Amino acid sequence: MSDALRLEGIAKSYHLGKPNEITVLSGVDLAVASGEVCALVAPSGAGKSTLLHIAGLLDAPDAGRVLIAGEDMTGKGDRARTRARRKRIGFVYQFHHLLPEFTATENILLPQLADGVGQGAARDRAVDLLGRVGLSHRLDHRPAEMSGGEQQRVAFCRALANAPDLLLADEPTGNLDPGTSDTVFDALMALVRETGMGALIATHNLDLASRMDRVLRLEAGRLA
């Protein structure tokens, strides 16, 4: 079975005008196996968001290769990268970014409809995912009618709507109180375990990180 994610020799610098250049990543190598949940821990400004953006094909490295589920995405055009993001990668952020005018179910329907799934099958998938995270009673509620923890669980379901190979999460519980954070994290882990996808989760919460399969530390542009 292919790794859900493989990064080889990833380098990234930002040029702020001569002679100013900030090196963020220096030859990062990383593999996340299918079914594995890895924590990514780093101080603020160390480059973990940049690493996630490169892994998620939202940014291109200066050097190195990005492979998603065994497919080398290096040098691929915008259309291929967009297709891979839609079908193979799920994203979760600190803030849920749900569409406020749509219900929980509709927020999960949309990425499936964009991928060509029929309305009935897409709704069945949405209802099933919401049930798995304990939100069967929120199917027709809009984000403003839900708590922060409920909104974030809907965001997880949306990220998993198209059954991706890889989940990328950037501080997914960072905006929640400790009790809600635990509830949301447990729901996320259950979904990942059930689907068998690989997951790379950036977090400052060392307690949550210790509950994942592996902890990766980003220091001085390299993984330790």
N, C-alpha and C positions, 0 to 999 in steps of 0.2 A: 504494500500500500504506500502511495506517495505521501510525503509530508504535506500537511495543509499549507505550510509556509516555509520557504527556505530563502534566506538572504545570504549572499556571498560577496564579501569584500565591499560592503556598502560604505561609500564616502560621500559627505555632503558639507559644503562650505557656503557661506554667504558673503558676498562682496559688497562692502559699504563704501567703495571708492578707494583708490590707491592711497596709502599702502594698507588700508584696513581690510582684513579678511578674517572672518570668524569660522574656524573649523568646528563643526558640530559633531560629525560622525567620521571616524577614522578606521576604515576597514572592518566594519561590523559583520560577523558571521553568526547566523542564527537559524535554527530549525525548530519548528513546532509541529509535532506529530499529530495526525488525526486522532481525536479523542483526548488530547493532552491540553491542560489548562496551565498556562505560564503567566506568572506575574512579572511585570516590568517595573522596577523601582529605580528612581533617580531623583536627585535634587531638582528643584525648579530651575529651568533654564539649561538643563543638561542635554536636552535633545530628544526626550522620549516622544514628544508629540511629532517631531520631525520624523523619527523612526516609524511611528505608526502611519503617518501620511505616506511615506515611501512604501511601506508594506501594503497599504491599502490602495496604491496606484493613484493617489491624489497628488503626488509630487514625484519627480524623477531624481534619482541620485546622480552625482557627478561621475561616479564609477561604481561598478559592481552589478550583480544580477538579482532580480526578484523573481522567484518561482512560486506560483499559486497552484496548489494541487498538482504539482509536477510540470506545469506549463511555464516555460520561460517567457516572462512578459517584457524582457529587456528589448527596447527599441520598437515595441508594438505601437501602432497608431492610436489615435484618440478613440476610434470606434471600437477597437478590440479591448482597450482598457476600460471603456465605459461598460461594455458587455460583461467583462470579468467582474467589475464592481457590482453590477446588478445581479449577476447569477451566482457568483462564487464567494463574495465577501459581504459580511454584515457589519454595520458600524453602530456603536453605542457611545454617546458622549455624556459628559457630566450633566448637561441640561438636555432634557428629553427631545426638544425640537419637534414635538407633535404638531400637526396642523389643527389649530384651535377650533375651526368650524366643522370638523369632522368627528364622528364618534370613534371610540376605541376600535371597533370592528372595521370601520371605514379606513382608519389610519393604516391598518394591516392589510386591507384589501388593495390599496393603491399600488404598492410595489409589485404585487402579483399581477395586477391588471396590466401594468407597464411591461411585464415580462410575457404577456400573451396568455395568461391563465384565464379560464372562463370564470364568469361571475359566481356561479354556484360553487365550484371547486375552491375558489379563492375565499369565499365566505366560510365554507366548511373548515378550511385551514385556519382562518382567523379565530373562529369560535373554539377550535381545538386548542390552539396555542394559548388563548386567554384562559381557558379552563385549566390548563396545566399550571398556570401561575396564580390560580385562585381568584380569577377576575370574571367568572361566568356571570356575576351579578352586575358587571359594568359594561356589557356589550354595547349598549346604546347610549352610554354616557360620553359627553365631550370632556376634553382635558380639564376645563375649569371646574367640572363637577367631581373631580377625583383628587385624592391626596397626592403629594409629591412622590411617595413610594409607589402608588398605583400607576401614576403617569410613567415612571421609569420602567415598571414591569411591562407596560404597553409598548414602550420603546424597544425593550428586549424582543418582544414578540414581533414587532415590525422588522427588526434586524434579521430575525430568523425566518421571515415569511417565505423567502424563496429558497429555503434549505441550503444555505451557503456551506462551502467547505471550511471557511475561516471566519471567526468572529474577532473583531478588533474593538477594544473598549478603552476609552480614555477617561479615567477617574469616574467610572459609572455610578459610584455611590458617594462621590465627593460633596454633593449638595444635600445630603440627607443626614438626619440625626442618627446616632449610633444604633438604636434599636431598629429603625426603619432600614438602615444600611444593611444590617444582618439579614433581615427578611428578604430584601431585594437581592442580595448576594446569593442567598440560598436558592432563590427562584432561578437566578441566572445559572448557577452551577447545575441545577437539576435539568434545565433545558439543554445545556451543553452535553451533559453526560448521556441524556436520552438520544440525542441526535448523532453523537460521535464526531462532531466537528472539532477542529483545533481552535484554541482561543488564546489570544495574547491580550492581557489586561494590564494597563498602566494604572498604578495606584500609589498613593502616599500612605495608605493604611497597611501597616506592617502585619497587623493581626489577620486581615483578610488575605494578604500575600502569603502568609504562612500556611493557609488552608488550601492553597493551590498545589499543583503537582511539582512545580519548579519555580524558583525565584531567580530572575535575571537582574543584575544591577548594571546600570549604564553609568560609567565613570570615565571622564576625560575622553569622551568620544568612542569608547570601546565597551563591550560587554564583559563583565567580570562574573 
